[in-house]
Structure formats: structure tokens, C-alpha cells
């Protein structure tokens, strides 16, 4: 995971200074239900937090920092080699950082 993040372009690494990146084994049933997904293999990562541009001075203080969650199990089941895992983690982290900047899935830059 660290190797994949280090290989990200600097424009994607810089925002990580303010975002917690965590690895979880599998997405919870609650998360899958909320996202209307049937299988844990349908979710490789998740962004939680307030997207840039949606933050407000009037937001309550003390809310949790933004997080990018990488789901280890689905990525390992999807990929066949170490290089594929590294690439998928990079792609997933970049995708979730896109959500931090308010991009929808169809607006991602790749």
C-alpha cells in the first residue's frame, strides 16, 4: 500500500496530507447496503468526508477528517500479480481523492 501511494504523481500525493488513508480487509454489509451493492467485490475503495468546495465556515467543529479507505480483500481477489495490486491501489486512491475534490465517478481524470 505504501509503495503504491509513493508511486502516485505528486499532484495526487499532496492532498493526502489532510486525508487519512486506511486499509480495511472488507467493506461492511452496512456500507454495501448504503451504496446498494450486492458483493464486497464491487467496492475497492471509499471516500468519506466533506469534499473540497462543500466545506463551510458554519460546519460544526470537531468532525472527523476525510478518509480514503482501501479494501484489501476485493483488490487481492481482482488482481493476479503484485504489480497489478500496486496499480489498482494507485488507481483506487487517485479515484477516491477525486471524490475529495467533488468529482463524480464519470468525471474522474482517467
C-alpha positions in Angstrom: 0.0 0.0 0.0 2.7 2.5 0.9 4.6 1.6 -2.3 1.5 2.3 -4.3 0.9 5.6 -2.7 4.6 6.7 -3.1 4.2 6.0 -6.8 1.3 8.3 -7.2 2.0 11.6 -9.1 2.8 14.4 -6.7 -0.5 16.2 -7.6 -2.3 13.2 -6.1 0.0 12.7 -3.1 -0.2 16.4 -1.9 -3.9 16.2 -0.9 -3.1 13.1 1.2 -1.5 15.4 3.8 -5.0 16.2 5.0 -6.7 12.8 4.4 -6.3 9.7 6.4 -5.6 6.6 4.2 -6.5 3.4 5.8 -6.7 -0.2 4.7 -9.6 -2.4 5.8 -10.0 -6.1 5.0 -13.5 -5.9 3.5 -16.3 -3.4 3.2 -19.0 -3.9 5.8 -22.5 -5.1 4.9 -23.8 -1.7 6.1 -21.5 0.1 3.6 -22.5 -2.2 0.8 -26.2 -1.8 1.6 -25.9 2.0 1.8 -24.2 2.0 -1.7 -26.7 -0.6 -3.0 -24.0 -3.1 -3.8 -24.5 -6.8 -3.6 -21.0 -8.1 -3.4 -18.0 -6.9 -1.4 -16.0 -7.4 -4.6 -17.9 -4.4 -6.1 -16.2 -1.9 -3.9 -12.4 -1.5 -3.9 -12.2 1.9 -2.0 -14.3 4.5 -0.4 -14.0 8.2 0.3 -15.7 9.6 3.5 -15.7 13.2 4.4 -16.6 16.6 3.1 -15.5 17.3 -0.4 -13.5 20.5 -1.0 -15.8 23.2 -2.1 -18.6 21.8 0.1 -16.8 22.8 3.3 -18.2 25.8 5.2 -17.2 28.1 8.0 -20.5 27.1 9.6 -19.7 23.3 9.7 -19.6 22.0 13.2 -16.1 21.9 14.7 -14.6 18.6 15.6 -15.9 16.5 12.7 -13.7 13.6 11.6 -11.0 14.1 9.0 -11.6 12.9 5.4 -10.6 9.3 4.9 -9.8 7.1 1.9 -10.5 3.5 2.7 -8.8 0.8 0.6 -10.4 -2.6 0.8 -7.6 -5.2 0.7 -9.7 -8.4 0.1 -11.5 -7.2 -3.1 -8.3 -5.8 -4.6 -6.4 -9.0 -3.9 -9.2 -11.1 -5.4 -9.2 -8.9 -8.5 -5.5 -8.8 -9.2 -3.2 -11.7 -10.2 0.2 -10.1 -9.6 1.9 -7.8 -7.2 2.3 -5.2 -10.0 -1.4 -5.4 -10.6 -2.1 -4.9 -6.9 0.1 -1.8 -6.8 -1.5 -0.3 -9.9 -5.0 -1.0 -8.6 -4.2 0.6 -5.2 -2.8 3.7 -7.1 -5.9 3.9 -9.3 -8.3 3.4 -6.3 -6.5 6.0 -4.2 -6.5 8.5 -7.1 -10.2 7.8 -7.7 -11.1 8.4 -4.1 -9.0 11.6 -3.9 -11.1 12.7 -6.9 -14.2 12.5 -4.7 -12.4 14.7 -2.2 -12.3 17.4 -4.9 -16.0 16.9 -5.6 -15.7 14.7 -8.8 -18.3 12.1 -9.6 -17.3 8.7 -10.9 -17.9 9.7 -14.5 -15.7 12.9 -14.1 -12.5 11.1 -13.0 -9.4 12.1 -15.0 -8.6 8.6 -16.2 
